């Protein structure tokens, strides 16, 4: 039974809004391995 299931799209948008960039290598190593290679869309 999952008590907390975050919405991946909402998490992604929030992360990109707060950080304004993708994760660094060090940050990525502390996250689950199933993260996509690119989280935030490229900014123009």
HTML snippet that shows the backbone in 3Dmol.js (N, CA, C, O; Angstrom):
<script src="https://3Dmol.org/build/3Dmol-min.js"></script>
<div id="view" style="width:600px;height:400px;position:relative"></div>
<script>
const pdb = `
ATOM      1  N   UNK A   1       0.842  -1.179   0.000  1.00  0.00           N
ATOM      2  CA  UNK A   1       0.000   0.000   0.000  1.00  0.00           C
ATOM      3  C   UNK A   1       0.883   1.235   0.000  1.00  0.00           C
ATOM      4  O   UNK A   1       1.727   1.397   0.881  1.00  0.00           O
ATOM      5  N   UNK A   2       0.694   2.105  -0.982  1.00  0.00           N
ATOM      6  CA  UNK A   2       1.435   3.360  -1.055  1.00  0.00           C
ATOM      7  C   UNK A   2       0.618   4.473  -0.411  1.00  0.00           C
ATOM      8  O   UNK A   2      -0.519   4.731  -0.806  1.00  0.00           O
ATOM      9  N   UNK A   3       1.199   5.116   0.567  1.00  0.00           N
ATOM     10  CA  UNK A   3       0.515   6.231   1.205  1.00  0.00           C
ATOM     11  C   UNK A   3       0.802   7.541   0.488  1.00  0.00           C
ATOM     12  O   UNK A   3      -0.002   8.473   0.530  1.00  0.00           O
ATOM     13  N   UNK A   4       1.943   7.604  -0.166  1.00  0.00           N
ATOM     14  CA  UNK A   4       2.354   8.832  -0.829  1.00  0.00           C
ATOM     15  C   UNK A   4       2.862   8.502  -2.218  1.00  0.00           C
ATOM     16  O   UNK A   4       3.883   7.830  -2.369  1.00  0.00           O
ATOM     17  N   UNK A   5       2.156   8.970  -3.227  1.00  0.00           N
ATOM     18  CA  UNK A   5       2.565   8.729  -4.612  1.00  0.00           C
ATOM     19  C   UNK A   5       2.666  10.079  -5.309  1.00  0.00           C
ATOM     20  O   UNK A   5       1.657  10.595  -5.790  1.00  0.00           O
ATOM     21  N   UNK A   6       3.856  10.661  -5.374  1.00  0.00           N
ATOM     22  CA  UNK A   6       3.997  11.966  -6.024  1.00  0.00           C
ATOM     23  C   UNK A   6       3.732  11.867  -7.526  1.00  0.00           C
ATOM     24  O   UNK A   6       4.050  10.863  -8.164  1.00  0.00           O
ATOM     25  N   UNK A   7       3.161  12.898  -8.058  1.00  0.00           N
ATOM     26  CA  UNK A   7       2.908  12.988  -9.495  1.00  0.00           C
ATOM     27  C   UNK A   7       4.233  13.354 -10.162  1.00  0.00           C
ATOM     28  O   UNK A   7       4.757  14.437  -9.901  1.00  0.00           O
ATOM     29  N   UNK A   8       4.797  12.486 -11.019  1.00  0.00           N
ATOM     30  CA  UNK A   8       6.095  12.761 -11.639  1.00  0.00           C
ATOM     31  C   UNK A   8       6.124  14.066 -12.433  1.00  0.00           C
ATOM     32  O   UNK A   8       7.125  14.782 -12.393  1.00  0.00           O
ATOM     33  N   UNK A   9       5.067  14.385 -13.138  1.00  0.00           N
ATOM     34  CA  UNK A   9       5.043  15.628 -13.923  1.00  0.00           C
ATOM     35  C   UNK A   9       5.060  16.846 -13.009  1.00  0.00           C
ATOM     36  O   UNK A   9       5.740  17.831 -13.299  1.00  0.00           O
ATOM     37  N   UNK A  10       4.327  16.788 -11.920  1.00  0.00           N
ATOM     38  CA  UNK A  10       4.301  17.897 -10.967  1.00  0.00           C
ATOM     39  C   UNK A  10       5.667  18.047 -10.300  1.00  0.00           C
ATOM     40  O   UNK A  10       6.162  19.165 -10.151  1.00  0.00           O
ATOM     41  N   UNK A  11       6.275  16.945  -9.901  1.00  0.00           N
ATOM     42  CA  UNK A  11       7.604  16.970  -9.286  1.00  0.00           C
ATOM     43  C   UNK A  11       8.622  17.583 -10.246  1.00  0.00           C
ATOM     44  O   UNK A  11       9.440  18.408  -9.840  1.00  0.00           O
ATOM     45  N   UNK A  12       8.574  17.186 -11.499  1.00  0.00           N
ATOM     46  CA  UNK A  12       9.502  17.686 -12.518  1.00  0.00           C
ATOM     47  C   UNK A  12       9.350  19.196 -12.703  1.00  0.00           C
ATOM     48  O   UNK A  12      10.340  19.928 -12.726  1.00  0.00           O
ATOM     49  N   UNK A  13       8.103  19.656 -12.837  1.00  0.00           N
ATOM     50  CA  UNK A  13       7.865  21.097 -13.013  1.00  0.00           C
ATOM     51  C   UNK A  13       8.354  21.881 -11.809  1.00  0.00           C
ATOM     52  O   UNK A  13       8.984  22.927 -11.961  1.00  0.00           O
ATOM     53  N   UNK A  14       8.069  21.381 -10.614  1.00  0.00           N
ATOM     54  CA  UNK A  14       8.479  22.073  -9.393  1.00  0.00           C
ATOM     55  C   UNK A  14      10.008  22.120  -9.293  1.00  0.00           C
ATOM     56  O   UNK A  14      10.575  23.165  -8.973  1.00  0.00           O
ATOM     57  N   UNK A  15      10.659  21.021  -9.559  1.00  0.00           N
ATOM     58  CA  UNK A  15      12.121  20.970  -9.514  1.00  0.00           C
ATOM     59  C   UNK A  15      12.731  21.976 -10.488  1.00  0.00           C
ATOM     60  O   UNK A  15      13.650  22.711 -10.129  1.00  0.00           O
ATOM     61  N   UNK A  16      12.229  22.009 -11.695  1.00  0.00           N
ATOM     62  CA  UNK A  16      12.761  22.916 -12.710  1.00  0.00           C
ATOM     63  C   UNK A  16      12.469  24.372 -12.367  1.00  0.00           C
ATOM     64  O   UNK A  16      13.302  25.244 -12.613  1.00  0.00           O
ATOM     65  N   UNK A  17      11.295  24.642 -11.803  1.00  0.00           N
ATOM     66  CA  UNK A  17      10.968  26.007 -11.398  1.00  0.00           C
ATOM     67  C   UNK A  17      11.872  26.485 -10.262  1.00  0.00           C
ATOM     68  O   UNK A  17      12.324  27.630 -10.262  1.00  0.00           O
ATOM     69  N   UNK A  18      12.130  25.614  -9.304  1.00  0.00           N
ATOM     70  CA  UNK A  18      12.943  25.989  -8.145  1.00  0.00           C
ATOM     71  C   UNK A  18      14.418  26.103  -8.514  1.00  0.00           C
ATOM     72  O   UNK A  18      15.059  27.108  -8.207  1.00  0.00           O
ATOM     73  N   UNK A  19      14.958  25.078  -9.171  1.00  0.00           N
ATOM     74  CA  UNK A  19      16.383  25.075  -9.487  1.00  0.00           C
ATOM     75  C   UNK A  19      16.707  25.880 -10.742  1.00  0.00           C
ATOM     76  O   UNK A  19      17.755  26.521 -10.822  1.00  0.00           O
ATOM     77  N   UNK A  20      15.814  25.845 -11.710  1.00  0.00           N
ATOM     78  CA  UNK A  20      16.061  26.518 -12.978  1.00  0.00           C
ATOM     79  C   UNK A  20      17.090  25.810 -13.836  1.00  0.00           C
ATOM     80  O   UNK A  20      17.646  26.408 -14.758  1.00  0.00           O
ATOM     81  N   UNK A  21      17.351  24.542 -13.545  1.00  0.00           N
ATOM     82  CA  UNK A  21      18.351  23.769 -14.285  1.00  0.00           C
ATOM     83  C   UNK A  21      18.136  22.288 -14.010  1.00  0.00           C
ATOM     84  O   UNK A  21      17.342  21.907 -13.149  1.00  0.00           O
ATOM     85  N   UNK A  22      18.860  21.460 -14.760  1.00  0.00           N
ATOM     86  CA  UNK A  22      18.855  20.019 -14.487  1.00  0.00           C
ATOM     87  C   UNK A  22      19.717  19.726 -13.267  1.00  0.00           C
ATOM     88  O   UNK A  22      20.422  20.601 -12.764  1.00  0.00           O
ATOM     89  N   UNK A  23      19.653  18.502 -12.805  1.00  0.00           N
ATOM     90  CA  UNK A  23      20.466  18.086 -11.660  1.00  0.00           C
ATOM     91  C   UNK A  23      21.934  17.949 -12.052  1.00  0.00           C
ATOM     92  O   UNK A  23      22.252  17.586 -13.185  1.00  0.00           O
ATOM     93  N   UNK A  24      22.814  18.239 -11.114  1.00  0.00           N
ATOM     94  CA  UNK A  24      24.239  18.002 -11.336  1.00  0.00           C
ATOM     95  C   UNK A  24      24.505  16.512 -11.149  1.00  0.00           C
ATOM     96  O   UNK A  24      23.628  15.775 -10.698  1.00  0.00           O
ATOM     97  N   UNK A  25      25.699  16.072 -11.489  1.00  0.00           N
ATOM     98  CA  UNK A  25      26.067  14.667 -11.304  1.00  0.00           C
ATOM     99  C   UNK A  25      25.983  14.244  -9.850  1.00  0.00           C
ATOM    100  O   UNK A  25      25.495  13.155  -9.548  1.00  0.00           O
ATOM    101  N   UNK A  26      26.453  15.092  -8.947  1.00  0.00           N
ATOM    102  CA  UNK A  26      26.389  14.777  -7.513  1.00  0.00           C
ATOM    103  C   UNK A  26      24.941  14.683  -7.026  1.00  0.00           C
ATOM    104  O   UNK A  26      24.598  13.774  -6.270  1.00  0.00           O
ATOM    105  N   UNK A  27      24.099  15.614  -7.456  1.00  0.00           N
ATOM    106  CA  UNK A  27      22.687  15.577  -7.064  1.00  0.00           C
ATOM    107  C   UNK A  27      22.013  14.335  -7.621  1.00  0.00           C
ATOM    108  O   UNK A  27      21.212  13.701  -6.934  1.00  0.00           O
ATOM    109  N   UNK A  28      22.327  13.986  -8.849  1.00  0.00           N
ATOM    110  CA  UNK A  28      21.725  12.827  -9.507  1.00  0.00           C
ATOM    111  C   UNK A  28      22.096  11.528  -8.792  1.00  0.00           C
ATOM    112  O   UNK A  28      21.275  10.615  -8.693  1.00  0.00           O
ATOM    113  N   UNK A  29      23.324  11.444  -8.296  1.00  0.00           N
ATOM    114  CA  UNK A  29      23.756  10.224  -7.588  1.00  0.00           C
ATOM    115  C   UNK A  29      22.962   9.981  -6.307  1.00  0.00           C
ATOM    116  O   UNK A  29      22.884   8.846  -5.837  1.00  0.00           O
ATOM    117  N   UNK A  30      22.371  11.032  -5.734  1.00  0.00           N
ATOM    118  CA  UNK A  30      21.591  10.860  -4.507  1.00  0.00           C
ATOM    119  C   UNK A  30      20.124  10.537  -4.787  1.00  0.00           C
ATOM    120  O   UNK A  30      19.342  10.349  -3.855  1.00  0.00           O
ATOM    121  N   UNK A  31      19.749  10.471  -6.065  1.00  0.00           N
ATOM    122  CA  UNK A  31      18.373  10.205  -6.459  1.00  0.00           C
ATOM    123  C   UNK A  31      18.233   8.766  -6.967  1.00  0.00           C
ATOM    124  O   UNK A  31      19.229   8.097  -7.239  1.00  0.00           O
ATOM    125  N   UNK A  32      16.983   8.298  -7.093  1.00  0.00           N
ATOM    126  CA  UNK A  32      16.768   6.956  -7.651  1.00  0.00           C
ATOM    127  C   UNK A  32      17.349   6.854  -9.060  1.00  0.00           C
ATOM    128  O   UNK A  32      17.336   7.827  -9.814  1.00  0.00           O
ATOM    129  N   UNK A  33      17.850   5.692  -9.407  1.00  0.00           N
ATOM    130  CA  UNK A  33      18.532   5.491 -10.687  1.00  0.00           C
ATOM    131  C   UNK A  33      17.597   5.545 -11.893  1.00  0.00           C
ATOM    132  O   UNK A  33      18.071   5.677 -13.021  1.00  0.00           O
ATOM    133  N   UNK A  34      16.300   5.446 -11.691  1.00  0.00           N
ATOM    134  CA  UNK A  34      15.382   5.428 -12.825  1.00  0.00           C
ATOM    135  C   UNK A  34      15.007   6.821 -13.339  1.00  0.00           C
ATOM    136  O   UNK A  34      14.123   6.939 -14.187  1.00  0.00           O
ATOM    137  N   UNK A  35      15.649   7.860 -12.851  1.00  0.00           N
ATOM    138  CA  UNK A  35      15.383   9.206 -13.362  1.00  0.00           C
ATOM    139  C   UNK A  35      15.788   9.308 -14.830  1.00  0.00           C
ATOM    140  O   UNK A  35      16.771   8.695 -15.246  1.00  0.00           O
ATOM    141  N   UNK A  36      15.045  10.071 -15.607  1.00  0.00           N
ATOM    142  CA  UNK A  36      15.457  10.273 -17.001  1.00  0.00           C
ATOM    143  C   UNK A  36      16.744  11.076 -17.050  1.00  0.00           C
ATOM    144  O   UNK A  36      17.069  11.794 -16.105  1.00  0.00           O
ATOM    145  N   UNK A  37      17.471  10.959 -18.142  1.00  0.00           N
ATOM    146  CA  UNK A  37      18.745  11.676 -18.294  1.00  0.00           C
ATOM    147  C   UNK A  37      18.539  13.185 -18.190  1.00  0.00           C
ATOM    148  O   UNK A  37      19.328  13.880 -17.549  1.00  0.00           O
ATOM    149  N   UNK A  38      17.492  13.683 -18.813  1.00  0.00           N
ATOM    150  CA  UNK A  38      17.196  15.119 -18.788  1.00  0.00           C
ATOM    151  C   UNK A  38      15.853  15.311 -18.107  1.00  0.00           C
ATOM    152  O   UNK A  38      14.866  14.688 -18.495  1.00  0.00           O
ATOM    153  N   UNK A  39      15.807  16.165 -17.098  1.00  0.00           N
ATOM    154  CA  UNK A  39      14.576  16.411 -16.354  1.00  0.00           C
ATOM    155  C   UNK A  39      13.918  17.717 -16.820  1.00  0.00           C
ATOM    156  O   UNK A  39      12.725  17.746 -17.124  1.00  0.00           O
ATOM    157  N   UNK A  40      14.699  18.778 -16.872  1.00  0.00           N
ATOM    158  CA  UNK A  40      14.171  20.090 -17.240  1.00  0.00           C
ATOM    159  C   UNK A  40      14.329  20.317 -18.751  1.00  0.00           C
ATOM    160  O   UNK A  40      15.331  19.920 -19.346  1.00  0.00           O
ATOM    161  N   UNK A  41      13.336  20.952 -19.349  1.00  0.00           N
ATOM    162  CA  UNK A  41      13.468  21.269 -20.777  1.00  0.00           C
ATOM    163  C   UNK A  41      14.552  22.326 -20.976  1.00  0.00           C
ATOM    164  O   UNK A  41      14.829  23.129 -20.085  1.00  0.00           O
ATOM    165  N   UNK A  42      15.148  22.309 -22.142  1.00  0.00           N
ATOM    166  CA  UNK A  42      16.191  23.307 -22.456  1.00  0.00           C
ATOM    167  C   UNK A  42      15.553  24.680 -22.484  1.00  0.00           C
ATOM    168  O   UNK A  42      14.467  24.864 -23.034  1.00  0.00           O
ATOM    169  N   UNK A  43      16.231  25.635 -21.893  1.00  0.00           N
ATOM    170  CA  UNK A  43      15.734  27.012 -21.885  1.00  0.00           C
ATOM    171  C   UNK A  43      16.317  27.762 -23.058  1.00  0.00           C
ATOM    172  O   UNK A  43      17.485  27.586 -23.404  1.00  0.00           O
ATOM    173  N   UNK A  44      15.509  28.589 -23.662  1.00  0.00           N
ATOM    174  CA  UNK A  44      16.008  29.355 -24.802  1.00  0.00           C
ATOM    175  C   UNK A  44      16.284  30.798 -24.432  1.00  0.00           C
ATOM    176  O   UNK A  44      16.710  31.582 -25.280  1.00  0.00           O
TER     177      UNK A  44
END
`;
const viewer = $3Dmol.createViewer("view");
viewer.addModel(pdb, "pdb");
viewer.setStyle({}, {cartoon: {color: "spectrum"}});
viewer.zoomTo();
viewer.render();
</script>
